[in-house]
Amino acid sequence: MKEIVLSGIRPTGKLHLGNYFGAVTNFVKMQHEYNCFFFIADLHSLTTHPTPTDLNGYVKNVLVEYLACGIDPEVATIYVQSDVPEVTELYLYLNMNAYMGELERSTSFKDKVRSNPDNVNAGLLTYPSLMAADILIHRATKVPVGKDQEQHLEMTRTFGNRFNRLYNADYFPEPFAFSYSENLVKVPGLDGKGKMGKSEGDANCIYLADSPEVIRKKVAKAVSDGGPTEENQPKPEAIQNLFDLMKIVSSADTLAHFDELYNKCGIRYGDFKKQLAEDMIVFNSPIRERILEISADTDYLRQVAQRGAEKARISARQTLKDVRELIGFKPF
């Protein structure tokens, strides 16, 4: 039997190259080796965005882009979190055995309180319980997460083990962080400071759905400097970021050509950026075309979402049946 992998993404915007190389390419590969559940975490998004302007549109974007990138709904289970009500019932049971102190000590909770003190809601406090329900509902053992989510995963193990002890059952397995590839690609942003991310603004990201015109404008405005003043001098962070982007989307010969120009103080950033933009366009174009094609097929998207919910609920119903019996909810 294949091991169960689970991963969720909040529908807060479009996918960019950082998402693609940091996660989605691995999802496409691992779906054939594991029993994969990929869900769109619309309930989670309400903890920080309780009145979204277009929640349905955001969910659709993620679904379309997952499909366009190659996640196969006939192989993996792709579903919308709110389409599986068993998750929220398990969330309730886990909350009954989650303690205020441990929830308040969550690093992400404390960070969110500091950054948005006017929206300290109960959902934000119990975010780890909902994440645990997402994982435990399918009894997943492998969870691809970043460093910022490892504490929540540890809390999931705590909640699962506590349930097992309380009800004298060896039921929930322990889930652990999972890295499918040891060679994770870190995609830098265009602002010269660090990794690509939506929190830094649209100008920092190359989205998979960006048009050629948009890509050219973004790359042209990417942070650079006045150019090297000595041969073979180390590249500052902003310039190294641009070379790292070129390494991802361009040929090895192209990268070597501009690297040599830089080392000999002969580089012209205008030419460099034009080449980088065109190579990004060539890379992005097939995915963008699939995004446009799939977006227009509403019937297909509805079928994928419905089928995904049905597949996810088969697993979820069984877990909830077992949990209810262990707790003591039994018909007369």
JORA-V487499 format. One line per field, one symbol per residue. ss: DSSP state (H for helix, E for strand, L for the rest). psi: psi as a letter, one per 40 degrees, with the letter a starting at -180 (. if undefined). burial: 1 if it has 24 or more other C-alpha atoms within 12 Angstrom, else 0. A space follows every 10 residues. Layout:
BEGIN
ss->???
psi->???
burial->???
END
This chain:
BEGIN
ss->LLLEEEEEEL LLLLLEHHHH HHHHHHHHHH LLLLEEEEEE LHHHHLLLLL LLLLHHHHHH HHHHHHHHHL LLLLLLEEEE HHHLLHHHHH HHHHHLLLLH HHHHLLHHHH HHHHHLLLLL LHHHHLHHHH HHHHHHLLLL LEELLLHHHH HHHHHHHHHH HHHHHHLLLL LLLLLEELLL LLLLLLLELL LLLLELLHHH LHHHLLELLL LHHHHHHHHH LLLLLLLLLL LLLLLLHHHH HHHHHHHHHL LHHHHHHHHH HHHLLLLLHH HHHHHHHHHH HHHHHHHHHH HHHHHLLHHH HHHHHHHHHH HHHHHHHHHH HHHHHHHLLL LL
psi->hiihhhhihh geaiiidddd ddddddddde dedighhhih gddddedege gidgdddddd ddddddddee hheedihhih deegeddddd dddddefhid ddddehdddd dddddgeefg iddddedddd dddddddefi ehhhiideed dddddddddd ddddddefhg dhihiiihhd heghhhhiae eedaihidee ideeihideh iddddddddd eihaaeiiei ifiihidddd ddddddddei iddddddddd dddefeihdd dddddddddd dddddddddd dddddegddd dddddddddd dddddddddd dddddddehi i.
burial->0001111111 1111111111 1111111101 1001111111 1111111100 0000100111 1111111111 1110111111 1111111111 1111101100 0110010110 0000000001 0011111111 1111111111 1111100011 1111111111 1111000000 1111111101 0000111111 1101111100 0111111111 1100111111 1111001100 0000100111 1111111111 0000100110 0100001010 0111111111 1011101110 1001100000 1001101111 1110111011 0110000000 00
END
